[in-house]
Amino acid sequence: MLGEETRVLPRFPEGFLWGTATAAYQIEGAVKEDGRGPSIWDSFCARPGRVKNGDTGDIACDHYHRWPEDVALMAGLGVNAYRFSAAWPRVQPDGRGPANPKGLDFYDRLVDALAERGILPALTLYHWDLPQALQDAGGWMNRDIAHRFAEYAGLVADRLGDRVGVWITLNEPFVHMTEGYGVGTHAPGEALLLDALPAAHHLLLAHALAVPALRERTSGQVALTNNYSPVWAASDAPADRAAAAAFDALQNRLFTDPLLLGRYPDLSAYGVADLPFVRDGDLAAIAAPLDLLGVNYYSPTKVAAPHGHAPASGGASVLREVERHLDGAGLPFEDVPIDGHPVTAFGWPVVPDGLHELLTGLRDAYRDALPPILITENGCSAPDEPGRPDRDRIDYLDGHLRSLHRAIGDGVDVRGYFVWSLLDNFEWAEGFDQRFGLVHVDYATQRRTPKASYHWLREELARYR
């Protein structure tokens, strides 16, 4: 920890993007206003016991009505970019057909306000809020959804393509496939285990079909965001190293090898010998060049060869949820706690050096195939209230930014960094229990109060003006 006086951060490259990030369902609210259709998260939240405390995104941070205040907070912070998502059911209530004009009007106003403040809009097209009508037709298990997504991408780009600087097709497809379709802890709540692999391919195919639709309508850069975790073997034993390789293939490579290398990783450790849902031409389309790769990083993962133990205790993680639902059986790895590091309120280990390890590892694994990188999410949850020192979050951000700076110095081409998150918000199955924001939100009154981490980052960013 850094103590009471934080050192000045090292200088980042000229033109570096400094931003904050949010997602539509986590902050917008207004789920029944201006023609928005129901999403899978509306349906999931309505099912008793699926979200902590019975929380929903019906109101969330009421960003749909309070967006001018939130844009002012960004401007006051001094960021020059903002990563947000469009809600597919707000743009296309049933996931097909013409756009809902009022839905696009909202994003039009938001993008204009960002541009007026000198803040680059970085828009994520899909941050998990699928129109319920498409889920009723099979969701991401249905190949046709890729065509629906490309149509939706074109509608958004037709309206906003002249002002959005970065287009991110998908956010964290690994998490969405695994928790939404594999073990059912996220919407839509399906528990298909490895039978969810078609959803992975259809997500990537949707990206592939959306890319030309975007390139026809905008000169903005195109990206896809994955969440990554350095995978540590519990020991040098061959069985533990094989377990780490197996989890790395699932967490880090399943959605990256097809994008950058045009092939899927070896999944034989899972008993998967072939992927019959992959058709001729799919992988070539998926591997079309990207302008940027979005990287979300929170913590490493440590695994061992399976021994039938109960999942490691601690906060939520994709691996832990998979283990809980399979009771540790049938997996080629087992979760192991990472000791010797502080943890966030979520129970995730705080390992800033893991970001450097991750970025240099991506560079070494993909070499010339790796496009420039954006850190599209990095941040921590803390049990904070207005007036608390907020040291944990400041130390977390300081440590990770130093690690990022070292990676840039070691030759990794990183173009920007987005803090998760601007606001405390609806944290999916955790409801409002976890607070990641630079700005505290009183959900009863919707009052926004910048935290000490907001003021710390503002002072750091002021040195770039």
C-alpha positions in Angstrom: 0.0 0.0 0.0 1.1 3.5 -0.7 0.4 5.2 2.5 -1.1 8.6 3.0 0.9 10.4 0.3 0.6 8.9 -3.1 3.5 9.5 -5.4 3.0 11.3 -8.7 2.2 8.8 -11.5 4.7 8.4 -14.4 4.1 10.2 -17.6 2.0 8.3 -20.2 2.3 8.8 -24.0 0.8 11.8 -25.7 -2.6 11.2 -27.1 -3.3 8.5 -24.5 -7.0 8.0 -23.8 -8.1 8.4 -20.2 -11.6 7.4 -19.5 -14.3 5.8 -17.3 -16.6 3.0 -18.2 -20.2 2.0 -17.6 -22.9 -0.3 -19.1 -26.4 0.4 -20.1 -28.4 -2.0 -17.9 -26.1 -1.2 -14.9 -26.9 2.6 -14.9 -29.7 3.6 -17.2 -32.9 2.5 -15.6 -36.1 3.6 -17.4 -36.6 0.0 -18.5 -40.2 0.7 -19.7 -39.9 4.2 -21.1 -39.8 5.5 -24.6 -40.4 2.2 -26.3 -37.7 0.1 -24.8 -38.4 -3.6 -25.0 -37.7 -6.2 -22.2 -34.3 -7.6 -22.0 -33.0 -10.9 -20.6 -31.8 -9.0 -17.5 -35.3 -7.7 -16.8 -36.6 -11.2 -16.9 -33.7 -12.6 -14.9 -34.1 -10.0 -12.1 -37.8 -10.9 -11.9 -37.0 -14.5 -11.0 -36.8 -14.8 -7.1 -33.4 -15.6 -5.7 -31.4 -14.9 -8.9 -30.1 -11.4 -7.8 -28.9 -10.5 -4.3 -31.5 -8.7 -2.2 -34.0 -8.9 -5.1 -32.3 -5.9 -6.7 -33.2 -4.9 -10.3 -32.0 -2.5 -12.9 -35.4 -0.9 -13.2 -34.0 2.4 -11.9 -30.3 1.7 -11.3 -28.6 5.1 -11.4 -31.4 6.7 -13.4 -28.8 7.7 -15.9 -31.5 7.9 -18.6 -32.8 11.1 -16.9 -29.6 12.3 -15.2 -27.1 11.9 -18.0 -26.3 15.6 -18.1 -25.1 15.5 -14.5 -23.0 12.4 -15.3 -21.4 14.0 -18.3 -20.5 17.0 -16.1 -18.9 14.6 -13.6 -16.7 13.2 -16.4 -15.8 16.6 -17.6 -14.9 17.6 -14.1 -12.8 14.6 -13.7 -10.8 15.6 -16.8 -11.2 12.4 -18.9 -11.0 12.6 -22.6 -12.9 9.4 -23.4 -16.0 7.6 -22.1 -16.8 3.9 -22.7 -20.6 3.2 -22.5 -23.0 0.7 -24.0 -26.1 1.0 -26.1 -29.0 -1.1 -24.9 -30.1 -3.3 -27.7 -33.8 -3.4 -26.5 -33.8 0.4 -26.4 -32.7 0.6 -30.0 -34.6 -2.5 -31.3 -37.3 -3.5 -28.7 -37.7 -7.0 -30.2 -34.2 -7.4 -31.6 -35.3 -7.1 -35.2 -36.9 -4.6 -37.6 -36.6 -0.8 -37.7 -35.0 1.2 -34.9 -36.9 2.8 -32.1 -36.4 6.6 -32.8 -36.7 7.6 -29.1 -34.1 5.1 -28.1 -31.6 6.3 -30.6 -32.5 9.9 -29.7 -31.2 9.3 -26.2 -27.8 8.1 -27.4 -27.7 10.9 -29.9 -28.1 13.5 -27.1 -25.4 11.7 -25.0 -22.9 11.5 -27.8 -23.4 15.2 -28.7 -22.9 16.2 -25.1 -19.7 14.2 -24.9 -18.3 15.8 -28.1 -19.1 19.2 -26.8 -17.0 18.5 -23.7 -14.1 17.1 -25.7 -14.8 13.5 -24.6 -14.4 10.7 -27.2 -17.4 8.4 -27.2 -16.4 4.7 -27.1 -19.5 2.7 -27.6 -20.1 -1.0 -26.8 -22.8 -2.5 -28.8 -23.5 -5.5 -26.6 -23.0 -5.5 -22.8 -25.2 -8.5 -22.1 -28.7 -7.0 -22.3 -30.2 -9.1 -25.1 -33.8 -8.4 -26.1 -35.9 -11.0 -24.5 -37.7 -11.7 -27.8 -34.4 -13.0 -29.3 -33.8 -15.1 -26.2 -37.2 -16.6 -26.8 -36.0 -17.7 -30.2 -32.9 -19.4 -28.8 -30.7 -16.5 -27.9 -27.0 -16.9 -28.5 -27.5 -20.7 -29.1 -29.3 -19.8 -32.3 -27.0 -19.0 -35.3 -29.5 -16.5 -36.7 -28.8 -14.1 -33.9 -25.5 -13.1 -35.6 -27.5 -11.6 -38.4 -29.8 -9.8 -36.1 -26.8 -8.3 -34.3 -25.3 -7.1 -37.6 -28.6 -5.4 -38.4 -28.6 -3.7 -35.0 -25.0 -2.6 -35.3 -25.9 -1.0 -38.6 -28.9 0.9 -37.1 -26.7 2.4 -34.4 -23.9 3.3 -36.7 -26.3 4.9 -39.2 -27.2 7.4 -36.4 -24.0 7.8 -34.5 -21.2 6.7 -36.9 -20.1 10.3 -37.6 -19.3 11.0 -33.9 -18.4 7.7 -32.1 -14.6 7.2 -32.2 -14.4 3.6 -31.0 -16.9 0.8 -31.6 -16.7 -2.2 -29.3 -18.8 -5.0 -30.7 -19.0 -7.3 -27.6 -18.1 -7.0 -23.9 -16.6 -10.0 -22.2 -18.2 -12.8 -24.3 -16.4 -15.4 -22.2 -18.3 -14.3 -19.0 -21.6 -13.9 -20.9 -21.3 -17.4 -22.4 -20.1 -19.1 -19.2 -22.3 -17.4 -16.6 -25.3 -16.8 -18.8 -25.4 -20.1 -20.7 -22.9 -22.4 -19.0 -23.9 -22.3 -15.3 -26.8 -19.9 -15.3 -25.7 -17.4 -12.6 -26.3 -14.5 -15.1 -29.1 -13.8 -17.5 -30.6 -15.7 -19.3 -29.9 -18.3 -16.6 -29.2 -21.3 -18.8 -27.2 -24.2 -17.3 -25.8 -26.0 -20.4 -22.3 -26.4 -19.2 -20.0 -27.3 -22.2 -23.1 -27.6 -24.4 -23.0 -23.8 -24.3 -20.0 -23.7 -26.7 -22.3 -22.8 -29.7 -23.0 -19.6 -27.9 -19.3 -18.8 -28.0 -19.2 -19.3 -31.7 -22.3 -17.3 -32.4 -21.0 -14.4 -30.3 -17.9 -14.3 -32.4 -19.8 -14.7 -35.6 -22.0 -11.8 -34.6 -18.9 -9.7 -34.2 -17.7 -10.9 -37.6 -20.9 -9.8 -39.3 -21.0 -6.5 -37.5 -17.5 -5.4 -38.5 -18.3 -4.8 -42.2 -21.6 -3.2 -41.2 -19.6 -0.7 -39.0 -16.9 -0.1 -41.6 -19.4 0.8 -44.2 -20.9 3.5 -42.0 -18.2 4.9 -39.8 -14.5 5.7 -39.8 -14.3 5.0 -36.1 -12.0 2.2 -34.8 -13.5 -1.2 -34.3 -12.7 -3.5 -31.4 -13.9 -6.4 -29.2 -13.4 -6.5 -25.5 -12.4 -9.7 -23.6 -11.8 -10.1 -19.9 -8.4 -11.7 -19.3 -6.7 -13.3 -16.3 -3.1 -14.5 -16.0 -3.4 -18.2 -15.0 -0.9 -19.4 -12.4 -0.3 -23.1 -11.9 -0.3 -24.1 -8.2 3.1 -25.8 -8.6 5.6 -26.8 -11.3 4.1 -30.3 -11.3 3.1 -31.4 -14.8 -0.5 -32.0 -13.7 -0.8 -28.5 -12.3 0.8 -27.0 -15.4 -1.6 -28.9 -17.6 -4.5 -27.6 -15.4 -3.3 -24.1 -15.9 -3.1 -24.6 -19.7 -6.6 -26.0 -19.8 -8.1 -23.0 -17.9 -6.1 -20.5 -20.0 -7.5 -22.0 -23.2 -11.0 -21.4 -21.8 -10.6 -18.0 -20.1 -8.1 -16.3 -22.3 -7.9 -18.0 -25.7 -11.4 -19.2 -26.6 -12.4 -15.7 -27.7 -8.9 -14.5 -28.8 -7.3 -17.2 -30.9 -10.2 -17.1 -33.4 -10.0 -13.3 -33.6 -6.3 -13.0 -34.1 -5.2 -16.4 -35.4 -8.3 -17.7 -37.2 -8.6 -20.9 -35.2 -9.9 -22.2 -31.9 -7.6 -23.3 -29.1 -7.2 -27.0 -28.3 -10.2 -28.0 -26.1 -9.3 -31.7 -25.8 -8.8 -31.3 -22.1 -12.6 -30.8 -21.9 -13.3 -33.8 -24.1 -14.1 -31.6 -27.1 -12.7 -33.0 -30.3 -14.6 -31.0 -32.9 -16.9 -28.0 -33.2 -19.7 -29.0 -35.6 -21.4 -25.6 -35.4 -18.4 -23.9 -37.2 -19.2 -23.6 -40.9 -16.9 -22.9 -43.8 -15.8 -19.3 -43.9 -16.8 -18.5 -40.3 -13.3 -18.4 -38.9 -12.0 -16.3 -41.8 -14.7 -13.7 -41.2 -14.1 -13.8 -37.4 -10.4 -13.1 -38.0 -10.9 -9.9 -40.0 -8.5 -7.3 -38.9 -9.3 -5.3 -35.7 -8.2 -1.7 -35.0 -8.0 -2.4 -31.3 -8.3 -5.1 -28.7 -10.2 -4.3 -25.5 -8.7 -5.8 -22.4 -10.5 -6.0 -19.1 -8.3 -7.0 -16.1 -9.2 -7.5 -12.4 -7.0 -10.3 -11.0 -5.1 -13.5 -11.8 -6.4 -17.0 -11.4 -4.6 -19.9 -9.7 -5.4 -23.5 -10.5 -4.3 -27.0 -9.7 -5.0 -30.4 -11.1 -8.4 -31.6 -9.9 -8.5 -33.4 -6.6 -12.3 -33.1 -5.8 -11.9 -30.4 -3.2 -14.6 -27.8 -2.6 -14.1 -24.5 -4.5 -11.8 -22.1 -2.9 -13.5 -19.6 -0.6 -13.6 -15.9 -1.5 -15.4 -13.6 -3.8 -17.3 -14.4 -7.0 -15.4 -15.5 -10.1 -16.3 -17.3 -13.2 -14.1 -20.3 -12.3 -15.6 -20.5 -8.8 -19.2 -20.5 -10.2 -18.3 -23.3 -12.6 -16.8 -25.3 -9.8 -19.8 -24.8 -7.6 -22.3 -25.9 -10.3 -20.2 -29.0 -11.2 -19.1 -29.8 -7.6 -15.6 -29.9 -8.9 -16.4 -33.0 -11.1 -15.4 -33.3 -14.7 -13.2 -30.2 -14.8 -9.5 -30.4 -15.8 -8.6 -27.8 -13.1 -9.4 -26.8 -9.6 -9.5 -23.3 -8.1 -6.7 -22.4 -5.7 -6.7 -19.4 -3.4 -4.1 -16.7 -4.1 -2.6 -15.8 -0.7 -0.4 -13.0 0.3 -2.3 -10.2 -1.4 -5.0 -7.8 -0.2 -8.5 -8.4 -1.5 -11.3 -6.2 -2.8 -14.7 -6.1 -1.2 -15.6 -8.7 -3.9 -12.9 -11.0 -2.5 -10.7 -10.7 -5.6 -6.9 -10.5 -5.0 -5.3 -7.2 -5.7 -2.3 -8.0 -7.9 -1.2 -4.9 -9.9 1.8 -6.8 -11.4 -0.7 -9.2 -13.0 -1.6 -6.4 -15.5 2.0 -6.2 -16.7 2.2 -10.0 -16.9 -1.1 -10.1 -18.9 -0.1 -7.5 -21.4 3.4 -8.8 -22.0 1.9 -12.3 -22.3 -0.5 -11.2 -25.0 2.3 -9.5 -26.8 4.4 -12.7 -26.7 1.6 -15.0 -27.6 0.2 -13.1 -30.6 3.1 -11.0 -31.7 2.3 -9.2 -35.1 -1.3 -10.4 -34.9 -2.0 -8.4 -31.8 -3.6 -5.0 -32.5 -3.1 -2.0 -30.2 -4.7 -2.4 -26.9 -7.2 -0.4 -24.9 -7.6 -1.2 -21.2 -11.4 -1.0 -21.3 -12.0 -2.0 -17.6 -9.9 -2.0 -14.5 -11.1 -1.1 -11.0 -12.1 -2.4 -7.6 -15.1 -2.6 -5.3 -14.8 -1.3 -1.8 -17.3 -0.9 1.1 -17.2 2.9 0.9 -19.5 5.7 1.8 -19.1 9.5 1.3 -16.4 10.8 3.7 -14.5 7.5 3.9 -10.8 7.8 3.0 -11.1 5.6 -0.2 -7.5 4.6 0.1 -8.1 1.0 -1.1 -9.4 2.3 -4.5 -6.7 4.9 -4.8 -3.9 2.4 -4.1 -5.5 -0.1 -6.5 -5.6 2.4 -9.3 -2.1 3.8 -8.6 -0.6 0.3 -8.5 -2.3 -0.8 -11.7 -1.4 2.3 -13.6 2.2 1.9 -12.7 2.1 -1.7 -13.9 0.5 -0.5 -17.1 3.2 2.1 -17.6 5.9 -0.6 -17.2 4.2 -2.7 -19.9 4.1 0.2 -22.3 7.8 0.7 -21.5 8.4 -2.9 -22.3 7.0 -2.4 -25.8 3.2 -3.2 -25.4 1.2 -0.8 -27.6 -1.5 0.4 -25.2 -3.6 3.4 -26.3 -5.8 4.1 -23.3 -7.2 3.2 -19.9 -10.8 3.2 -18.7 -11.6 3.0 -15.0 -14.5 0.7 -14.0 -16.6 2.5 -13.1 -17.7 6.1 -13.2 -20.6 5.4 -10.9 -21.6 2.9 -8.3 -24.1 0.8 -10.2 -26.1 -2.4 -10.5 -23.4 -5.1 -10.4 -25.3 -7.9 -12.1 -26.1 -10.9 -9.8 -24.6 -9.0 -6.9 -27.2 -6.3 -7.3 -26.2 -3.1 -5.5 -24.0 -4.8 -3.0 -20.7 -4.0 -4.7 -19.5 -0.5 -5.3 -16.9 0.1 -8.0 -17.6 3.8 -8.7 -15.3 6.8 -8.6 -18.6 8.5 -7.7 -20.8 7.3 -4.9 -24.5 6.9 -5.7 -27.2 7.1 -3.0 -29.7 4.8 -4.7 -32.6 6.2 -2.6 -32.1 9.8 -3.6 -29.8 9.3 -6.7 -27.4 11.9 -5.2 -23.9 11.6 -6.8 -20.9 12.3 -4.5 -17.4 12.1 -5.9 -15.1 9.9 -3.8 -11.5 10.6 -2.8 -10.4 8.4 -5.7 -12.2 10.7 -8.1 -10.4 13.7 -6.7 -7.1 11.9 -6.8 -7.5 10.9 -10.4 -8.6 14.4 -11.3 -5.4 15.8 -9.9 -3.3 13.3 -11.9 -5.1 14.0 -15.1 -4.8 17.7 -14.6 -1.1 17.3 -15.3 -2.0 16.3 -18.9 -3.8 19.5 -19.6 
